[in-house]
Amino acid sequence: MTDPGLTVERDTVSLGAVEFECGRSVPSLEVAYETYGEFTGDNAVLVCHALTGSQHVAGTERGGTAGQARAWWDDIVGPGKAIDTTEYYVVCANIPGSCYGTTGPSTTDPTTGEPYGSSFPPVTVTDWTESQRLLLDELGVPHLHAAVGGSVGGMNVLEWAKCHPDHVDRIAPIATAARVDPQCLALDAIARRAITTDPNWQGGDYYGDTHPDDGLAIARQLGHVMYLSKQSMERKFGRRGAGRDATRSFPTGRAGRFFPYRDVESYLDYQAESFIDRFDANAYLHLSRAMDNYDLAAGFDGDADALAAFDGEALVMSFTADWQFTVGQAEQLAESMRSVDTSVAHHVVDSDHGHDAFLVEPEAVGPPLADFLADGIAGGAVTDTGGDADTGERFAPVHSDLF
């Protein structure tokens, strides 16, 4: 059940024919969103979701708007929590190109009566930001107290400071970076290739009886490996067998059946099976390309120049075992803000959970985030670790990466 103290409103708004950054548009961009709390004029907090997340950020009732069993940041957003919905008016919108109610590849094209499929335009992080700005206009929210988000949602937050610096007072980009590094670009490319080489993908026009489930499953499994760390995988799985009753999800062949089906394989198979029931393969392609394409410095002389117009405060948060978006990348981001006199703190969390830490460690994320929202970087739980982005000097211990 939803927390009885949590006020939730769910709706979809039509923004009309919105032109995307690629120069193409859809006849009507529908944006699905949820709001929590009451708007008082200066207390709006925009929460930006991650790659396969949704607008269903809080409230634990089964099968909410997003079709997920549990809201993705329910430990952080709600009455008395870090983003306190008795204090703040929280808005979370599903991004264009996704599949949780906002217009995307699986949405019916009103001009054809068929899903957009391969004809859906490419989208960018800038497009996500502009759709949020239009949504906030519809909701009567001219200005944000803060924008907060993790992973690619953190890039979305950075884009707010870059494109709408006068419309937001505080930003909290968490477990993110100014751009994806080459190693992660390579892994994302493999994940997309798994989808596009699935025979059922059919060039993106697969909507019917068959879907590229095997390709999407492999992409999701690769993503989960990227979200974890060596330490967390050793702790969770080790080399244990999956157990006598466990069944393999993928064919293995006669020789393969001689070898054990391990706990880590079973976990990845479970995550894949649950994911293909709730997400669209084309949406995964569109959103991961948008993430990989993102470059904070695009159109500017560098990261610092891109953020120079933002005169609010920033909390950059990173995690020591996150090898997808590293402590060093976060420090480079913070240093670019310092170089243009932005008030910024880089708060490093010593964690071995990997990239998922911002989702699974509310006890570490919540206090500094709550204090930052209330008091800026002067908040008591906010620490500025600072340091050299190359050597890691003064950082909390940095764990070894996956490779």
N, C-alpha and C positions, 0 to 999 in steps of 0.2 A: 504493500500500500504506500501511497505517497505520504510524506511527512504532513500531518494535518496542519502544521504551521506554514506550509509552503503554498504560496499563491501562484498558480501556473495558468497562463493563457496560451493557447495553441491556435495558429491560424495560418493561412496562406494569402499573400497579397499579390495582385497583378501589377507589374511595373510597366506594362506596355511593351512596345517594340524597342528593346535596348540593344544598341550596337556594341559588340564586343571589340576588344583591342585589335583583333585580327581584321576588322572592317566588315564582318558579317553580323547578322542579327537573327533573332527568332521573332515570330509575329507577336508573341506575348511572353515575357519572362515572369513566371510564377515563382515566388520565393516563400518557402515554408519556414516558419520561425516559432520560437517559444519565448515568452517573457515571464519573469519571476519578480515578485514584489511590486511596489507602487512607485510611479514616477513622480518626483517632486520638483523637477526642473533642473537640478544640477547633480543628480545622483546616478546617472546612467552608466552602466558598465557593459561593454560589448565583450562577449566571450567568443573567440574564434576557434572552431573545432579543427581537429587534425584530419589527415588524409581520408580515412574511411569513417570518420565520426559523423555526428549529426547534430541537429538542433536540440536533441533531447539530452540536455546537459545535466539535469537534476530531476529527482523524483524516481523512486524505485519500483513503481508499478510495472508489472509484466506487460510487455508488448506495447509500450508507449508509442508516441508519434513515429519514432524511428524504427519500430519493429524490433527493437532490441529488448532483451530481458531486463537490463539494468542501465540506468543513465550513466554516461561515461565519466562525469566528474561530480557525482553526488556527494562524495566526501569533502568537496571543496565549496560547492555552491548550495546554499540553503540557510534557513534561520539559524543564527548563531555560529555559522561556519565561516571560513576564511573570506569568501565573498558572501557577505551576510545579506540575505534577501529581505531582512527587516530594515536594512539601512540603504541598500542599493536596488536600483531597477535594472535587472539583468536581462540582456537580450542576446539570444544565440540564433543565428540564421543558417540554414542549410545552403551550401554554396552552389552556384551554377555549375552544371556538369555532373552533379551528384545524383543520387537516386532515392532520396528521402523526402520527396515532395516538391523540391525545387526543380525547375526545368533542366533536363539532362537528356542524354542519348536514348534512354528508355521511355521518355515522355512521348505521348502522341502528338505528332505534328498536326495542328489544326487544318493546315492546307492540304494534307494528304490523307488524314485519318489513320496513318500508320506511325509506328515509333520512328523517331528521328534516325536512330542507328548511325550509320556511317556519315550521314549528312549533317550531324550536329556540329556546330562550329567549334574550333579550338578555343579554349578558355585559358585565362591567365590569373595569377594572384591579384593583379590589378583589377580584373573584371570582378573577382569576388569582393574586393574592397568597395568598388563602385556600386555593386548591387546592395551591399550593406548600407552605404550612405543613402541610397534611394529608399531603402526600407525604413531607415531611421527618420527620413523626411516624412514618410507616410504615417509613422507612429508619433510624429510631433516631437521628435528628439533632435534639437539643433546642435547639441554639443555633448561630448562624452567626458565623464569624469575619468574614465580609464578604458583602455582596450587591453585584453589579456588573452593569451593563447599559447599552446604548446606545439612543438614540431612545426609542420607547415602552417599551423594556426599562428605560430610565432612570426612567420614570414608575413602572414596576413596583417598582424599587428604592426610590424615594421612598415608595411606599405601604408598604413593609416598615418604614421608619423611622416612619411615621405610625401604622400599625396594630399593629406588633409591635416597639416600641422597645426592649423588654427582651430581645429574641431575636436581636439583631444588633449587633456591635461597630463595624463600619465599613461605610460605604456609598460607592459610587462611581457616581453618576449621570452618564452621559457623553452629550454631544450631545443634551441633552433640556431640558425646561422644566417649570414647574409647571402649564402648560396650553398648548394649541395656540392660536396667535393667529388673528385673523379672516381674514387672507389665506390661511393654510393651511387653515382651516375651509372656505373657499370652494372651494379647489382639490380638497379631499377630497370635497366635496359633488358636484362635477362628475364626479369619478371614479366615485362610486357611481351617479350618474345614468346614466353610460354603461352600467353593468351592468343597472340596473333597466329601462332602455328598450330593451335588446336583446330582440327578439321571442322569443328562445329562453330567456329567463329564466323565463317562465311563473309569475311571482309567487313564485319561489323553489323551485318543485317541478318542476325540470327534469331530474331524474336519470333517465337513459335513454339514448337514442341521440344526443340533441342537447343542447348546453350553450351558455350565453351567452358563447362564446369571443371574439366581436368586442368586446363590452362590457368583458370582463375584460382583453383586450389593450389597449384604450384606457386603462383605469384604470391598468394597469401602466406604460404609456408616460408618462402624466402623472406617476406616482410617480417614475419615473427622472429626468424633468426637474427635479422638486423635489429630488432627491438630489444633483444636480450644481450647479455654479456657472458664471457667465459665463466665468470664466477657464479652468476645466477643460474646458468645452465648446469654447472656441476652440482650446485646445491639442490636444484629442483629434480634433476634426472639422473645424474651420474651415468653409469653404463648399465643401469638396471634393465632387466627384461620387462616387457609390458604386462606380463601376467598370462595365465593359462586361458582366460576367457576373452582376451583382446583379439580382435580380428583386423587384418590388414585392409586398408582402404584402397591401396593401389596394387595392381598385379605385380608379382615378383618372379614368377617362373619356378620350375621344379627345383632347380639348384638353389635358388634363393630361399626356398622354404626350409633348407637345412640350417640356415643361420637365424639367430634370435630376432624377434620383432621387439625393438627396444622401447622403453618408456618415452624417450624423446620423440621417436617416430609416431607413437600413438598420440602424443600431445599435439604434434603438428597435424596429424590426420584429423583429429577432432576439431582443431581450429579451422582447418580448411573446409570441412563438411558444414560447420555452422556458418561460415562466411558465405559460401556459395548460395545458401538459402536466403541471405538478406542483402547481398550486394550485386551490382551489375558489372559485368566485365568491361563494357565500353566506358562506364563511369570510372573504373579503376584506371583505364588507359588515359582518359582525359585529365584526371586529377593528378596522377603521377607525372605526366608530362608538364603540367602547369608548375608543379613543385620543382622539377628538375630544371625547368627553364628560368626559374626565378633568379634574379640578380639585383640585389639592392641598389647597386651602382648604375644600373641601366639608365641612360639618358643624362648621367651626371659624370663628374670627373673622378668620382670615387664614393665610397660608403659615407665618409664624413660629409662630403658635399651634398649627398642625397638627403641627409638628416639635418643639415644646417638650419633649416627654417623651423625646426621643432624646438620650442623653448620650454617644454614641460619637463617632467622628470621620468626617468626610466629605471626599471629593475630588470636586469638581465640575469637569468637564473640558468645554471648549467649543473651537470651531474658527472662525477668523476669517471664512471664506467660507461658513459654514453659515447660510443664510437661512431654513431651516425652523425651527431652534431656535438663536437667535442668541446671540452673546457677551453682549449686553445682558440677555437673558432669563436666561442662566446666572448673571450677576452679581446679578440680582435674587434668584435662588434662594439664592445664597451669602450675600447680605446678610440675607435672612430668617433664615438659620441663625446668622449672627453676632449678630443682635439678641437671640437667646435663649441666647447664650454657647456655641453648639456649636462645637467645634474643626473648622474648615473651611478648606480651601484651594481657590481657584478657579484652576485651571491652564489657561491659554489657549494653544492651539497655533496658530501662524501658518501657515495652510495655505490653498491655493486650490482644494482638492478638493471643497468643499461639504459637505453632510451626510454623504456617504459616507466622509469622512476617517477616522472612527473605525474603519472596516472596512479601509481600503486603506493606512493609514499606521501600520503596527505599530511602526516605528522611532520615531515620535513618541508613540504611545499607551503602548507597552510599558514604557519606563523609569520614568515617574512612577507608573504603575499598580503595577508590581512593588515599588517602594520604599514606596508607600502601604500595600500589603498587609503588607509586612514591618515597617515602622517608623511607620506612620501619617503624618500630615502633616509630621512631622519628617524624612521620607525625603529623601535627598539630591537626587533628581531631581524632587521635587515643588516647584513654585513657586506662590506665591500672587500672581497678577497684580493682583487687587483693582481698585478704581477706581470711577468714577461710572457707574452703569448707563445714564444718559441720554446723557452726553457721550462715554463711552468712554475718558476720561482714564486714563492708565497702562496701558491695554490694549495688546497687540500690535496692529499695524495691522489695521483691519477693512475687508475688501474690499467693493465694492459688491454689492448683492443682485441677484437675477435680474431684478427689475423696476425 
